[in-house]
């Protein structure tokens, strides 16, 4: 009878733990990135009333007779399935689609891991969690290059930061020149360029049909007259009369493909020391087919001074800034961590986890590689708590608790009857 009472007491404790876990799940039904937990029970040691016997020639074998001594909490497991996505429209809300964790630097420099992707800016422009942990990643250098093989550091978005201007050095054209055009017909293509001070320069490419079949003349003008063509080193080219060459010939084959020039051509921008040049022109995209003549710029570098106005997050965690001058440049990249056994992580509070003995070491890298999920911005991963399942667990825990309490009541009544035998 005492055994049954103690077994029932262990059942009360176990089902109370199940109730605690279920209550915590329900409490976090709207917690961003929360992963639900479940209890696992197992029986404790059993007392042998009779040992088993092996079969013999004159009798069969017998099974052992054992009485269990109750139940115990074997484990509290975590359900790592993804929660539903909730669109927020906030550029600093990030969601992991798949496995992995955001890496943060908590108080005292401790490295923590979280699935909750709701971040804010602090006074230093760093991305932080609501409790102040700083998001980790890799910052881009001045040219926008990111080295994901280096150590992680605090990730910051330098709002208000400016980029210096850059002079135009290359341009490319694409389009078509009408093969049926009459001599003297021309096509003009205006292109916006910049000198080294970021001052806008209006440059125009003019193609004029010559009297020679499949041949056009090209002139570059900046509003002050034709500009001089040069070689790649910037040395002016001269024509047959020894004069600076201000026009070049573009020829096409019978199939409409360009035959000359075969590579880039160059011109001197003529803007003084602030734009020494030369500027390369790529004409590989220009053809001569029957149809309307239209030549457009397909690629031009150079830009004015610009200030950072916003940013976007790609699926691999790269943060690309957009500047007021139209420039798009990488600012950094979020780091992500994966574990051989995420269930072995220890909860650190504030929706964060820390490395524990059975989790394995963090494998930090970029999103979308090494088994890590991809990222999206403007959305959050919600809790994966299933309320219907949790309410069912509540009923199971309650009934289990009640049943064990009835065992204690019944055992108490048996003990009372035993005491009454002396009367």
N, C-alpha and C positions, 0 to 999 in steps of 0.2 A: 504493500500500500504506500509506503514511503517512497518507493521507487516511482510509482505512478505519479505521485505528487511532485516529485522533483523533475520528472520528465515533462509534466504539464507546465511547471514553472519555466523550464527551458523553452517550451513552445510559446509561452507568453512573451518572453524576451525576444525570441526570433520574430514573432509576428509584430511585435512593437517596432522592431527595426525595419520590417517591411513597410509598416505604416509610416515611419519617419521618412524613408526613401520616397515613397509614393507622395507624401505630403510635400516634400521638397520639389519633386518633379512638377506637381501642380502649381506650386508657388512660382516656378520659373517658366510657366507656359508661354510667357511673352518676353523672356530674356533673350537678347540677341546672341546667336551662336551657341545657346545652351544645348548640351547633350544629355538626354535622359539616362537615368540609372535604373538598374533592376537588381533585386536580391536573389541570391542563390543559397538554398538551404542544403544541409547534409546531416545525416544522423551521426550521433556521437558513438563512443565505445559501447559495446554490448556485453552483458554479463552472461556467461555460459552456465546454464542450469544443468545441462548434460552434454558431455562430449560426444562427438560422432564416433562411430565404429566402422572398421573396414569389413567388408564381406568375408566370411569364412566358408569352409566346405559344408558345415552343418547349419549355417544361418546366414541371413542376408545382412548387409551393412545398415547402419543407422545414421541418421542425420543429426547434427548437433542441435540442441535446444538452447536458444539464446533470447534473452530479454534485453531490448534496447534501453538505453539510459537517457534518451531525449534527443533533441535536435540542436543544431548550432548554425550560426551564420557562416557559410563557407566563403562567400565573396559578394561584393557589390560591383557589378559589371556596368560598363558604360556603352551606350548605343551610339556608334559613330556615324550612322547614316546622315546624309545631308538633310538639313531643314529646308523648308519652303523659302523661296526668294520673295522679298518684299521690295518693290521699287520705291525709292525715296527721292530721286532726282538730285541728291546732294553729291557734289563731285568728290567729297572726302569720305563717302561711304563705300567700302570695298567688300566684295563677297568672293569667297573661295568656292569654286565649282569643282568638287572632288576632294581629294585628301590633302592634308597639309595644314600648317598653322602660320599665322603672322608671327614675326619675331619682334619682341619689344624689349626695351631696357627699363626695368623697374627700379624702385627705390634702392639705393645702395649699389647700383650698377648690375644687379642680378638680371640675367637673361631669362625672359619669360616667353610663353607661347600662348596664343589665343586664337579663337575662331571668330571672335566678335570684331567686326570690321568697321565700327563707327568711330571715326577719328575727327579730331579738331586741330586747329592751329593754336600754338601758344605764342607768347610775345616775341619769340625768336624765330618764328616761322616754321617750327618743327611740328610734325604730325604726332599727336598724342592721343592716347585712349582717355575715356572720361575720368579715370583715376590718376592720370598724369604720366603713365608709362609712355616712353618715346618709341615710335615705330622705327625699325631698323631696316637698312638697305644699303645701296651703293650710290654715291653721288657721282654725277657726270663731271668730266673735266670741262675746261673752257670751250672745247670743240664739240661737246655733247657726247663724248665717248664714255661708256660705262664699262668698268672691269668687274664682272660678277665673281671673279676668282679671288678678289681681295677681301680683307676683313670688313665685316659690316660696321656701319656707323649710323649715327642719328640722321634720319632722313628729313630734309627741310625743303620747303618750296619758297624760294626767295621772292615773294611778291614785291613788286616795285623795282626789282633789279633791272638794270639796263644792259644792253649789249652794244658794243661800239659798232660804228658803221663799217662796211666792207666794200671795197671798190669792185666793180664788175670786171671779171677776167675772162669769162667764157659765155658764149651764147650759142644756141642751136636753132635751126629753122626747119620747118616742115611744110609740105603743101605741094601745089602743082602749078606749073607754068604751061599755059595753053599752047599745044603744038601747032595750032592753026593761027596763032597770033601774027599780025602783020608787022613788018619792020616799023619801029618807032613806038609800038605798044609797050606800056610799062606797068609795073606793079610796085606799089610802095608798102613797106612794112614798118610801122613805127614801133620802137622798143624802148621801154623805160629802163635806164641804167643809172648807176650811181658812181660818183667819184669817191676818193678815199675819205673825204669829209662827210659822206652821206648825202651830198647835194644831188638832187635828181637831175639827170641828163637826158634830154630827148634826142634819141638817135634814130635815124631812118635808113633802112636798106631799100634801095631802088634797083629793080631788075628791068632792063630795057631790051626789047627784041632787036637784034641786029639784022643786017641784010643777009648774013650767012645762015644757012639752014642749021637748025638745032643749036643755035648759039645765042646767048644772052650776055649783056654787059651788066655788071653789078657795081654800084657806087654806094658808099657809106657817107652820110651827111649828118652833122650835129647842129644844123641851123646856121652855121657860119661858113658853109661851103664844104666841098668834098674833102674827106679825110684820106690820109696817105696809108697805103697798104705796106706792111712790113713783113719781115720773117719772124720766126718764133722768138728770137732774141730781141726784137724791137728795132732792128736796123731797117731803115726805109728802103723799099724796093724802087727801082727806076725803070722807066720804059726805054724803048730803043733810042730815044733822043737824049737819054741821060737825065730826064726830068722825073721828079717823084711820081710814082704810079698811084693815081687816084681812082682807077677803074680796073676791074679784073674781069676775065672772060669765064663764063660758065657754059659748058657744052654738054650735050646729051647724045646718047647713041640712038639708033633707029628704034630700039625697044622702049625708049623713054627714060632709061636709067642714066644717071649722071656719069659722065666719063672724066670730067675735069671740073674743078680740082679734085684730086684723089684723097686729100686729107684736109685738115683745118687750114683756113687762111686767117690772116691777122691784120688788124688795122691799128694805127696809133690814135688814141682817143682825142689827143690835142687839147687837153684840159690843164696843161702845165704840171707842176710837181705834185699837185694833189691827185693826179690820176695818170701815172707814168705809162701804164699799159705794158705790152700791147693786149688787145682783146681778141680772143680766138672766136672764129665763126665756124660752126659745123653745119655743112650743107647736105649731109648724107640723106636727110629726109625729104629733099626736094626732088620732084620728078617732072617730066614733060610728057603729059598725056593729053589727049583730046578732052576738052572741057574747060570750065571756068578757071581763070588764073587766080590763085589765092595762096599767099605764103604767110605763115604765122609763126611767131616765136614758140618753140616747144620747151626751151629751158634757158633761163638766164640767171646767173648768180649775182651777188652783190645786193646790198640793202642799206637803208638808212639806220640811224640809231633807233632802238626800240626798247619799250618797257614791257615787262612780263604782265600779261593781263589774265591769263587762265591756264589751265592744264587739262590733260586727258590721260587716262590710264588704259594701256593696252592689255591684252590677255596674258602676256608674259610679265606683267608688272612694271613695264617701262612707263615712266611718267614723262610726257612730252609737253613742254611749255609752248604757249602761243603768245607772240609778242605783237606790239602795236604796229610794227613795220611789216607784218605778214610772215615773219620768220617762225619756223617751227623747229625746236631744238630739244633734245633729250635733257632732262634735269636730273634724272636718277632712275633707280629701279628698286622696287620692293623685293626684299628677300623673303623666302618661305622655308619652313623647316618640315621635315617628315621624320617619322620614327618607325623602327621595326615593330614596336609594340606600343602604340599610343595609349592602350589601356593601362599601361604601367606608369603613366604620368601621374604626378601628384597635384591635386588642386591647390592653387595658391590664392584663391579668392579673386574677386573682381573679374570673373570669367577668364582667368588665366591659369596656366599650368606651368609646373617646373619639372626638370629632369629628375627622375627617381631611379632606383637601382635596377628595376626591371623594364624600364622604358627603352633602353638603348640610348646611344648618343644621337644628338640631332644631326640630320643630314641637311645642311643649309645650301640652298641653290635658288635658281630662278623658277618661276611658275611655269607649269606645262612641261617640265622635264624631271626625270628621276622619280616618277610616280607622284609628283606633286600636281595638284589641280590647277586650273586656269583661273584668272581673276576677271572680275567685271566691276565697273564703278557705277555709282548711282543706285546701288541695291545692297540689301543686307540679308544675311542668312538668319532666318528666324529659328526659334527653338524647335527641336524635333519631337517634343512631347506629344503623344497621342492621348487626348483626353478620354476617349472611350476606353482605351486600354487602362489608363490610370484609374478611372472610376471602377472598372472591373477588379483591379488590384485592391482598391479600397474595400470592396465587398469581400474579396477572398481573405484579406488580412483581418477584417472584422470578424468574419465567421470562424477563421482559425483561432483568433484570440478567444472568442466566446466558447468554442469547443474545448479549448484547453482549460478555461476557467471552470467549465462543467466537470472536467476530470478532477480538478482540485476539490470541487464541492462534493463529488461522489466519493472521493478518497476520504474526505473529512467525515462524511456520514458513516463510512465503513469503520473508521477509527472510533467514532462515537459509539457504534454498536459494539465494538470490541470492548471498550471501557465499561459499557453497561452490562457485560456478561458477569461481572462480580456482584451485581445486585441481586 
